[in-house]
Amino acid sequence: MTANTVDVTTVRAIIVDILELEDEELTATSLFIEDHGADSLGAIEILSRIEKELGVVIPQEDLVKLVNLEAVLGVLATAERRRP
């Protein structure tokens, strides 16, 4: 997956839904934990939903990188497509 093929709208919608935010509350750099009160379970849920809905595989070690929307998009830019 490349940065050009990442569906930003879908990724935003997933994060907003899981963190129970209003769309305008989520910025590219707002931190999930510090700014939005997320916990580690929220990060795991974000990872799981993104993998399922976008058909990608994100290595577990990248979980710690998922701190804000910008970081999630960066990880997705290098994620591998799930094989059928």
Buried (B, 14 or more C-beta within 10 A) or exposed (E): BEEEEBBEEEBBBBBBEBBEBEEEEBEEEBEBBEBBEBEEEBBBBBBEBBBEEBBBEBEEEBBEBBBBBEBBBBBBEEBEEEEE
